[in-house]
């Protein structure tokens, strides 16, 4: 299953909502997060190629949050619940 890729701002919004719905222990243990929420969180840094070839670095590094889902049902529910945040580019509601 492909991970859901979020910006840091999007993840902060989603995490704030989830923290109001679930106890702190869900976020402390990866096994419990996987069991309750259906996913685990992974920080990822990817290289984005620069469209300008005259740039000295030819790209830049981008920090992302990847949510690795283990249940298709929970992934679908997550997408439905947080679609407004995920579809908004800057993570604001």
MOPAC internal coordinates of N, CA, C and O (Angstrom, degrees):
PM7 1SCF
backbone

  N    0.0000 0     0.00 0     0.00 0    0    0    0
  C    1.4424 1     0.00 0     0.00 0    1    0    0
  C    1.5275 1   108.84 1     0.00 0    2    1    0
  O    1.2310 1   120.72 1   -44.67 1    3    2    1
  N    1.3280 1   116.23 1   135.33 1    3    2    1
  C    1.4625 1   120.48 1  -179.71 1    5    3    2
  C    1.5324 1   110.29 1   -73.97 1    6    5    3
  O    1.2310 1   120.52 1   -37.42 1    7    6    5
  N    1.3253 1   116.61 1   142.58 1    7    6    5
  C    1.4731 1   118.95 1   177.96 1    9    7    6
  C    1.5265 1   110.46 1   -74.49 1   10    9    7
  O    1.2310 1   121.16 1   -21.22 1   11   10    9
  N    1.3129 1   115.40 1   158.78 1   11   10    9
  C    1.4565 1   121.48 1   171.37 1   13   11   10
  C    1.5196 1   105.84 1   -92.48 1   14   13   11
  O    1.2310 1   120.49 1   -52.70 1   15   14   13
  N    1.3281 1   116.67 1   127.30 1   15   14   13
  C    1.4518 1   122.28 1  -176.56 1   17   15   14
  C    1.5269 1   108.54 1  -102.72 1   18   17   15
  O    1.2310 1   120.91 1   -53.85 1   19   18   17
  N    1.3355 1   115.86 1   126.15 1   19   18   17
  C    1.4577 1   122.27 1  -178.91 1   21   19   18
  C    1.5150 1   110.83 1  -122.51 1   22   21   19
  O    1.2310 1   121.21 1   -26.13 1   23   22   21
  N    1.3204 1   115.29 1   153.87 1   23   22   21
  C    1.4559 1   119.68 1   168.60 1   25   23   22
  C    1.5193 1   107.26 1   -78.51 1   26   25   23
  O    1.2310 1   120.56 1   -12.06 1   27   26   25
  N    1.3075 1   116.53 1   167.94 1   27   26   25
  C    1.4638 1   120.36 1   179.18 1   29   27   26
  C    1.5301 1   110.17 1   -63.48 1   30   29   27
  O    1.2310 1   119.98 1   139.42 1   31   30   29
  N    1.3392 1   117.64 1   -40.58 1   31   30   29
  C    1.4748 1   120.99 1   179.11 1   33   31   30
  C    1.5232 1   111.35 1   -63.39 1   34   33   31
  O    1.2310 1   120.58 1   138.04 1   35   34   33
  N    1.3284 1   116.51 1   -41.96 1   35   34   33
  C    1.4582 1   119.88 1   178.61 1   37   35   34
  C    1.5293 1   110.30 1   -63.51 1   38   37   35
  O    1.2310 1   120.37 1   135.91 1   39   38   37
  N    1.3178 1   116.89 1   -44.09 1   39   38   37
  C    1.4628 1   120.69 1  -179.53 1   41   39   38
  C    1.5284 1   110.74 1   -63.50 1   42   41   39
  O    1.2310 1   119.36 1   141.24 1   43   42   41
  N    1.3039 1   118.82 1   -38.76 1   43   42   41
  C    1.4632 1   121.21 1   178.09 1   45   43   42
  C    1.5197 1   111.16 1   -61.18 1   46   45   43
  O    1.2310 1   120.13 1   137.11 1   47   46   45
  N    1.3341 1   117.35 1   -42.89 1   47   46   45
  C    1.4693 1   121.47 1   178.11 1   49   47   46
  C    1.5257 1   110.82 1   -63.37 1   50   49   47
  O    1.2310 1   120.64 1   133.01 1   51   50   49
  N    1.3309 1   116.39 1   -46.99 1   51   50   49
  C    1.4672 1   121.10 1  -179.39 1   53   51   50
  C    1.5224 1   109.93 1   -63.78 1   54   53   51
  O    1.2310 1   120.36 1   135.50 1   55   54   53
  N    1.3225 1   116.92 1   -44.50 1   55   54   53
  C    1.4668 1   121.26 1  -178.19 1   57   55   54
  C    1.5294 1   111.00 1   -63.01 1   58   57   55
  O    1.2310 1   119.73 1   140.77 1   59   58   57
  N    1.3314 1   118.12 1   -39.23 1   59   58   57
  C    1.4607 1   121.07 1   178.15 1   61   59   58
  C    1.5299 1   111.09 1   -61.15 1   62   61   59
  O    1.2310 1   120.68 1   137.60 1   63   62   61
  N    1.3181 1   116.31 1   -42.40 1   63   62   61
  C    1.4699 1   119.81 1   178.83 1   65   63   62
  C    1.5200 1   110.72 1   -66.14 1   66   65   63
  O    1.2310 1   120.53 1   135.34 1   67   66   65
  N    1.3388 1   116.59 1   -44.66 1   67   66   65
  C    1.4678 1   120.22 1  -179.32 1   69   67   66
  C    1.5254 1   112.09 1   -65.14 1   70   69   67
  O    1.2310 1   119.95 1   145.03 1   71   70   69
  N    1.3192 1   117.69 1   -34.97 1   71   70   69
  C    1.4677 1   121.02 1  -179.71 1   73   71   70
  C    1.5260 1   111.94 1   -67.41 1   74   73   71
  O    1.2310 1   120.34 1   153.13 1   75   74   73
  N    1.3283 1   116.96 1   -26.87 1   75   74   73
  C    1.4637 1   119.89 1   176.40 1   77   75   74
  C    1.5295 1   111.68 1   -77.12 1   78   77   75
  O    1.2310 1   120.38 1   157.66 1   79   78   77
  N    1.3175 1   116.87 1   -22.34 1   79   78   77
  C    1.4600 1   121.91 1  -177.17 1   81   79   78
  C    1.5344 1   113.86 1   -95.67 1   82   81   79
  O    1.2310 1   120.11 1   157.21 1   83   82   81
  N    1.3287 1   117.39 1   -22.79 1   83   82   81
  C    1.4644 1   121.12 1  -173.75 1   85   83   82
  C    1.5293 1   110.48 1  -128.99 1   86   85   83
  O    1.2310 1   120.57 1   -27.59 1   87   86   85
  N    1.3444 1   116.51 1   152.41 1   87   86   85
  C    1.4692 1   118.83 1   176.62 1   89   87   86
  C    1.5295 1   112.43 1   -68.49 1   90   89   87
  O    1.2310 1   120.78 1   -17.62 1   91   90   89
  N    1.3272 1   116.11 1   162.38 1   91   90   89
  C    1.4680 1   122.17 1  -177.92 1   93   91   90
  C    1.5240 1   112.78 1   -59.12 1   94   93   91
  O    1.2310 1   120.48 1   148.24 1   95   94   93
  N    1.3159 1   116.68 1   -31.76 1   95   94   93
  C    1.4659 1   120.09 1  -175.96 1   97   95   94
  C    1.5311 1   112.36 1   -62.91 1   98   97   95
  O    1.2310 1   120.11 1   155.46 1   99   98   97
  N    1.3337 1   117.40 1   -24.54 1   99   98   97
  C    1.4648 1   120.23 1   178.71 1  101   99   98
  C    1.5229 1   110.19 1   -63.34 1  102  101   99
  O    1.2310 1   120.16 1   146.51 1  103  102  101
  N    1.3187 1   117.29 1   -33.49 1  103  102  101
  C    1.4593 1   121.42 1  -176.46 1  105  103  102
  C    1.5275 1   113.02 1   -92.20 1  106  105  103
  O    1.2310 1   120.12 1   171.64 1  107  106  105
  N    1.3190 1   117.38 1    -8.36 1  107  106  105
  C    1.4645 1   120.67 1  -178.68 1  109  107  106
  C    1.5336 1   112.83 1   -86.07 1  110  109  107
  O    1.2310 1   120.51 1   148.54 1  111  110  109
  N    1.3088 1   116.63 1   -31.46 1  111  110  109
  C    1.4659 1   121.21 1  -176.71 1  113  111  110
  C    1.5168 1   110.67 1  -117.95 1  114  113  111
  O    1.2310 1   120.82 1   -53.03 1  115  114  113
  N    1.3173 1   116.04 1   126.97 1  115  114  113
  C    1.4673 1   120.19 1  -177.46 1  117  115  114
  C    1.5261 1   111.83 1   -63.92 1  118  117  115
  O    1.2310 1   119.91 1   142.83 1  119  118  117
  N    1.3385 1   117.78 1   -37.17 1  119  118  117
  C    1.4579 1   120.18 1   179.18 1  121  119  118
  C    1.5228 1   111.45 1   -63.67 1  122  121  119
  O    1.2310 1   120.87 1   139.45 1  123  122  121
  N    1.3314 1   115.95 1   -40.55 1  123  122  121
  C    1.4648 1   119.57 1   179.64 1  125  123  122
  C    1.5316 1   110.42 1   -70.52 1  126  125  123
  O    1.2310 1   120.19 1   142.15 1  127  126  125
  N    1.3284 1   117.24 1   -37.85 1  127  126  125
  C    1.4646 1   121.16 1   177.38 1  129  127  126
  C    1.5362 1   109.37 1   -62.06 1  130  129  127
  O    1.2310 1   120.90 1   136.77 1  131  130  129
  N    1.3193 1   115.89 1   -43.23 1  131  130  129
  C    1.4594 1   121.15 1   179.58 1  133  131  130
  C    1.5298 1   110.73 1   -63.17 1  134  133  131
  O    1.2310 1   120.39 1   138.59 1  135  134  133
  N    1.3349 1   116.86 1   -41.41 1  135  134  133
  C    1.4537 1   122.09 1  -178.14 1  137  135  134
  C    1.5289 1   112.03 1   -70.86 1  138  137  135
  O    1.2310 1   120.21 1   135.38 1  139  138  137
  N    1.3340 1   117.21 1   -44.62 1  139  138  137
  C    1.4672 1   121.75 1  -174.33 1  141  139  138
  C    1.5303 1   112.00 1   -82.61 1  142  141  139
  O    1.2310 1   120.63 1   130.30 1  143  142  141
  N    1.3342 1   116.41 1   -49.70 1  143  142  141
  C    1.4664 1   120.51 1  -174.82 1  145  143  142
  C    1.5197 1   113.33 1   -92.64 1  146  145  143
  O    1.2310 1   120.55 1   157.56 1  147  146  145
  N    1.3256 1   116.55 1   -22.44 1  147  146  145
  C    1.4558 1   120.23 1   179.55 1  149  147  146
  C    1.5133 1   114.20 1    90.37 1  150  149  147
  O    1.2310 1   119.98 1  -175.82 1  151  150  149
  N    1.3321 1   117.65 1     4.18 1  151  150  149
  C    1.4626 1   120.59 1  -179.44 1  153  151  150
  C    1.5158 1   111.18 1  -147.71 1  154  153  151
  O    1.2310 1   121.24 1   -15.59 1  155  154  153
  N    1.3246 1   115.23 1   164.41 1  155  154  153
  C    1.4556 1   122.26 1   170.14 1  157  155  154
  C    1.5239 1   107.53 1  -122.83 1  158  157  155
  O    1.2310 1   121.03 1   -22.09 1  159  158  157
  N    1.3306 1   115.64 1   157.91 1  159  158  157
  C    1.4592 1   121.85 1  -175.85 1  161  159  158
  C    1.5209 1   109.19 1  -102.11 1  162  161  159
  O    1.2310 1   121.25 1   -43.18 1  163  162  161
  N    1.3330 1   115.22 1   136.82 1  163  162  161
  C    1.4561 1   121.45 1   178.55 1  165  163  162
  C    1.5183 1   108.79 1  -134.56 1  166  165  163
  O    1.2310 1   120.71 1   -51.34 1  167  166  165
  N    1.3159 1   116.26 1   128.66 1  167  166  165
  C    1.4621 1   120.59 1   175.54 1  169  167  166
  C    1.5240 1   108.04 1   -85.65 1  170  169  167
  O    1.2310 1   121.11 1   -42.17 1  171  170  169
  N    1.3298 1   115.49 1   137.83 1  171  170  169
  C    1.4597 1   120.27 1  -174.96 1  173  171  170
  C    1.5219 1   109.43 1  -139.96 1  174  173  171
  O    1.2310 1   120.86 1   -39.05 1  175  174  173
  N    1.3031 1   115.95 1   140.95 1  175  174  173
  C    1.4565 1   120.96 1   176.31 1  177  175  174
  C    1.5257 1   107.57 1  -119.55 1  178  177  175
  O    1.2310 1   120.82 1   -60.91 1  179  178  177
  N    1.3368 1   116.04 1   119.09 1  179  178  177
  C    1.4636 1   119.22 1  -178.11 1  181  179  178
  C    1.5190 1   110.79 1  -114.73 1  182  181  179
  O    1.2310 1   121.18 1   -23.78 1  183  182  181
  N    1.3281 1   115.34 1   156.22 1  183  182  181
  C    1.4491 1   122.39 1  -179.58 1  185  183  182
  C    1.5280 1   108.48 1   -97.59 1  186  185  183
  O    1.2310 1   120.48 1   -56.18 1  187  186  185
  N    1.3217 1   116.69 1   123.82 1  187  186  185
  C    1.4577 1   122.92 1   178.99 1  189  187  186
  C    1.5225 1   107.84 1  -106.20 1  190  189  187
  O    1.2310 1   121.09 1   -60.18 1  191  190  189
  N    1.3177 1   115.52 1   119.82 1  191  190  189
  C    1.4607 1   120.46 1   178.98 1  193  191  190
  C    1.5252 1   109.81 1   -69.29 1  194  193  191
  O    1.2310 1   120.95 1   -42.73 1  195  194  193
  N    1.3174 1   115.79 1   137.27 1  195  194  193
  C    1.4605 1   121.67 1   178.48 1  197  195  194
  C    1.5238 1   109.40 1   -78.31 1  198  197  195
  O    1.2310 1   120.09 1   -45.23 1  199  198  197
  N    1.3460 1   117.44 1   134.77 1  199  198  197
  C    1.4653 1   118.80 1   177.75 1  201  199  198
  C    1.5298 1   112.23 1   -70.44 1  202  201  199
  O    1.2310 1   120.43 1   160.75 1  203  202  201
  N    1.3234 1   116.77 1   -19.25 1  203  202  201
  C    1.4655 1   120.76 1   179.07 1  205  203  202
  C    1.5219 1   109.10 1   -91.46 1  206  205  203
  O    1.2310 1   120.35 1   -63.90 1  207  206  205
  N    1.2872 1   116.93 1   116.10 1  207  206  205
  C    1.4593 1   120.24 1  -178.99 1  209  207  206
  C    1.5268 1   112.37 1   -76.47 1  210  209  207
  O    1.2310 1   119.84 1   165.73 1  211  210  209
  N    1.3341 1   117.92 1   -14.27 1  211  210  209
  C    1.4579 1   119.82 1   178.76 1  213  211  210
  C    1.5302 1   112.03 1   -83.77 1  214  213  211
  O    1.2310 1   120.22 1   178.15 1  215  214  213
  N    1.3197 1   117.19 1    -1.85 1  215  214  213
  C    1.4572 1   121.64 1   177.88 1  217  215  214
  C    1.5273 1   109.21 1   -69.38 1  218  217  215
  O    1.2310 1   119.57 1   -40.93 1  219  218  217
  N    1.3450 1   118.42 1   139.07 1  219  218  217
  C    1.4725 1   119.80 1  -177.06 1  221  219  218
  C    1.5231 1   113.69 1   -66.65 1  222  221  219
  O    1.2310 1   119.88 1   151.79 1  223  222  221
  N    1.3427 1   117.83 1   -28.21 1  223  222  221
  C    1.4599 1   119.62 1  -177.17 1  225  223  222
  C    1.5181 1   113.32 1   -98.69 1  226  225  223
  O    1.2310 1   119.75 1   163.92 1  227  226  225
  N    1.3296 1   118.09 1   -16.08 1  227  226  225
  C    1.4654 1   123.70 1  -179.44 1  229  227  226
  C    1.5200 1   113.12 1    60.76 1  230  229  227
  O    1.2310 1   119.60 1  -157.81 1  231  230  229
  N    1.3214 1   118.37 1    22.19 1  231  230  229
  C    1.4518 1   120.67 1   177.47 1  233  231  230
  C    1.5107 1   111.58 1   158.23 1  234  233  231
  O    1.2310 1   121.85 1     5.32 1  235  234  233
  N    1.3292 1   114.06 1  -174.68 1  235  234  233
  C    1.4595 1   119.75 1   179.99 1  237  235  234
  C    1.5245 1   109.47 1  -152.35 1  238  237  235
  O    1.2310 1   121.39 1   -17.74 1  239  238  237
  N    1.3044 1   114.94 1   162.26 1  239  238  237
  C    1.4493 1   122.24 1  -179.65 1  241  239  238
  C    1.5335 1   109.16 1   -95.02 1  242  241  239
  O    1.2310 1   120.56 1   -43.73 1  243  242  241
  N    1.3363 1   116.53 1   136.27 1  243  242  241
  C    1.4602 1   120.93 1  -179.67 1  245  243  242
  C    1.5155 1   109.40 1  -124.68 1  246  245  243
  O    1.2310 1   120.71 1   -49.93 1  247  246  245
  N    1.3242 1   116.26 1   130.07 1  247  246  245
  C    1.4618 1   122.62 1   179.40 1  249  247  246
  C    1.5211 1   108.92 1   -87.44 1  250  249  247
  O    1.2310 1   120.13 1   -49.75 1  251  250  249
  N    1.3362 1   117.36 1   130.25 1  251  250  249
  C    1.4623 1   122.60 1  -178.17 1  253  251  250
  C    1.5241 1   110.31 1  -133.98 1  254  253  251
  O    1.2310 1   121.51 1   -20.66 1  255  254  253
  N    1.3126 1   114.72 1   159.34 1  255  254  253
  C    1.4585 1   122.13 1   173.66 1  257  255  254
  C    1.5219 1   106.91 1  -111.31 1  258  257  255
  O    1.2310 1   120.40 1   -54.46 1  259  258  257
  N    1.3270 1   116.84 1   125.54 1  259  258  257
  C    1.4592 1   121.65 1   177.98 1  261  259  258
  C    1.5209 1   108.36 1  -109.41 1  262  261  259
  O    1.2310 1   120.95 1   -49.13 1  263  262  261
  N    1.3184 1   115.79 1   130.87 1  263  262  261
  C    1.4580 1   121.48 1   175.06 1  265  263  262
  C    1.5186 1   107.50 1  -104.54 1  266  265  263
  O    1.2310 1   120.89 1   -65.92 1  267  266  265
  N    1.3294 1   115.91 1   114.08 1  267  266  265
  C    1.4632 1   122.06 1  -179.20 1  269  267  266
  C    1.5245 1   108.90 1   -93.77 1  270  269  267
  O    1.2310 1   120.32 1   -70.98 1  271  270  269
  N    1.3305 1   117.00 1   109.02 1  271  270  269
  C    1.4642 1   122.05 1  -177.78 1  273  271  270
  C    1.5120 1   111.40 1   -89.49 1  274  273  271
  O    1.2310 1   121.07 1   -30.14 1  275  274  273
  N    1.3417 1   115.56 1   149.86 1  275  274  273
  C    1.4575 1   122.76 1   179.70 1  277  275  274
  C    1.5148 1   111.70 1  -120.12 1  278  277  275
  O    1.2310 1   120.80 1   174.82 1  279  278  277
  N    1.3505 1   116.08 1    -5.18 1  279  278  277
  C    1.4556 1   121.52 1   179.86 1  281  279  278
  C    1.5277 1   108.22 1  -133.49 1  282  281  279
  O    1.2310 1   120.94 1   -56.09 1  283  282  281
  N    1.3181 1   115.81 1   123.91 1  283  282  281
  C    1.4687 1   120.21 1   179.58 1  285  283  282
  C    1.5303 1   110.80 1   -64.99 1  286  285  283
  O    1.2310 1   120.23 1   144.18 1  287  286  285
  N    1.3238 1   117.17 1   -35.82 1  287  286  285
  C    1.4712 1   120.58 1   178.63 1  289  287  286
  C    1.5256 1   111.21 1   -63.86 1  290  289  287
  O    1.2310 1   120.61 1   134.46 1  291  290  289
  N    1.3260 1   116.45 1   -45.54 1  291  290  289
  C    1.4639 1   119.93 1  -179.33 1  293  291  290
  C    1.5236 1   111.25 1   -69.56 1  294  293  291
  O    1.2310 1   120.40 1   147.83 1  295  294  293
  N    1.3180 1   116.84 1   -32.17 1  295  294  293
  C    1.4644 1   120.48 1   176.43 1  297  295  294
  C    1.5259 1   110.39 1   -65.29 1  298  297  295
  O    1.2310 1   120.59 1   135.96 1  299  298  297
  N    1.3228 1   116.48 1   -44.04 1  299  298  297
  C    1.4670 1   120.98 1   178.89 1  301  299  298
  C    1.5262 1   111.25 1   -63.23 1  302  301  299
  O    1.2310 1   120.59 1   137.29 1  303  302  301
  N    1.3262 1   116.48 1   -42.71 1  303  302  301
  C    1.4721 1   119.78 1   179.16 1  305  303  302
  C    1.5262 1   111.05 1   -65.17 1  306  305  303
  O    1.2310 1   120.45 1   141.45 1  307  306  305
  N    1.3187 1   116.75 1   -38.55 1  307  306  305
  C    1.4644 1   121.18 1   177.30 1  309  307  306
  C    1.5283 1   110.25 1   -61.65 1  310  309  307
  O    1.2310 1   120.50 1   134.46 1  311  310  309
  N    1.3166 1   116.64 1   -45.54 1  311  310  309
  C    1.4636 1   120.83 1  -179.46 1  313  311  310
  C    1.5242 1   111.27 1   -63.68 1  314  313  311
  O    1.2310 1   120.13 1   140.51 1  315  314  313
  N    1.3231 1   117.36 1   -39.49 1  315  314  313
  C    1.4564 1   120.08 1   177.61 1  317  315  314
  C    1.5309 1   111.66 1   -67.20 1  318  317  315
  O    1.2310 1   120.82 1   136.28 1  319  318  317
  N    1.3082 1   116.04 1   -43.72 1  319  318  317
  C    1.4632 1   120.62 1  -175.83 1  321  319  318
  C    1.5243 1   112.62 1   -68.89 1  322  321  319
  O    1.2310 1   120.26 1   140.01 1  323  322  321
  N    1.3281 1   117.10 1   -39.99 1  323  322  321
  C    1.4589 1   121.01 1  -173.83 1  325  323  322
  C    1.5329 1   112.86 1  -109.23 1  326  325  323
  O    1.2310 1   119.92 1  -159.11 1  327  326  325
  N    1.3077 1   117.76 1    20.89 1  327  326  325
  C    1.4630 1   120.45 1  -177.37 1  329  327  326
  C    1.5267 1   112.17 1   -61.48 1  330  329  327
  O    1.2310 1   119.80 1   146.05 1  331  330  329
  N    1.3176 1   117.98 1   -33.95 1  331  330  329
  C    1.4680 1   120.25 1   179.86 1  333  331  330
  C    1.5284 1   110.96 1   -64.13 1  334  333  331
  O    1.2310 1   120.40 1   138.52 1  335  334  333
  N    1.3115 1   116.83 1   -41.48 1  335  334  333
  C    1.4677 1   120.87 1   179.19 1  337  335  334
  C    1.5266 1   110.24 1   -71.60 1  338  337  335
  O    1.2310 1   120.22 1   138.48 1  339  338  337
  N    1.3253 1   117.18 1   -41.52 1  339  338  337
  C    1.4598 1   120.99 1  -176.84 1  341  339  338
  C    1.5245 1   112.34 1   -69.24 1  342  341  339
  O    1.2310 1   119.90 1   147.22 1  343  342  341
  N    1.3045 1   117.80 1   -32.78 1  343  342  341
  C    1.4694 1   121.14 1  -178.98 1  345  343  342
  C    1.5208 1   112.71 1   -81.14 1  346  345  343
  O    1.2310 1   120.01 1   164.97 1  347  346  345
  N    1.3161 1   117.59 1   -15.03 1  347  346  345
  C    1.4481 1   121.63 1   179.78 1  349  347  346
  C    1.5235 1   107.83 1   -88.84 1  350  349  347
  O    1.2310 1   119.85 1   -53.47 1  351  350  349
  N    1.3176 1   117.89 1   126.53 1  351  350  349
  C    1.4750 1   122.56 1  -173.68 1  353  351  350
  C    1.5116 1   113.67 1   -61.35 1  354  353  351
  O    1.2310 1   119.28 1   139.62 1  355  354  353
  N    1.3133 1   118.99 1   -40.38 1  355  354  353
  C    1.4719 1   119.78 1  -174.07 1  357  355  354
  C    1.5264 1   113.06 1   -97.90 1  358  357  355
  O    1.2310 1   119.17 1  -178.19 1  359  358  357
  N    1.3178 1   119.18 1     1.81 1  359  358  357
  C    1.4533 1   121.04 1   175.42 1  361  359  358
  C    1.5082 1   114.31 1    82.17 1  362  361  359
  O    1.2310 1   118.77 1  -170.38 1  363  362  361
  N    1.3300 1   119.95 1     9.62 1  363  362  361
  C    1.4503 1   121.52 1   177.42 1  365  363  362
  C    1.5131 1   109.46 1   -92.56 1  366  365  363
  O    1.2310 1   120.76 1   -29.40 1  367  366  365
  N    1.3018 1   116.14 1   150.60 1  367  366  365
  C    1.4659 1   120.02 1  -179.40 1  369  367  366
  C    1.5126 1   111.10 1   -96.87 1  370  369  367
  O    1.2310 1   120.10 1   180.00 1  371  370  369

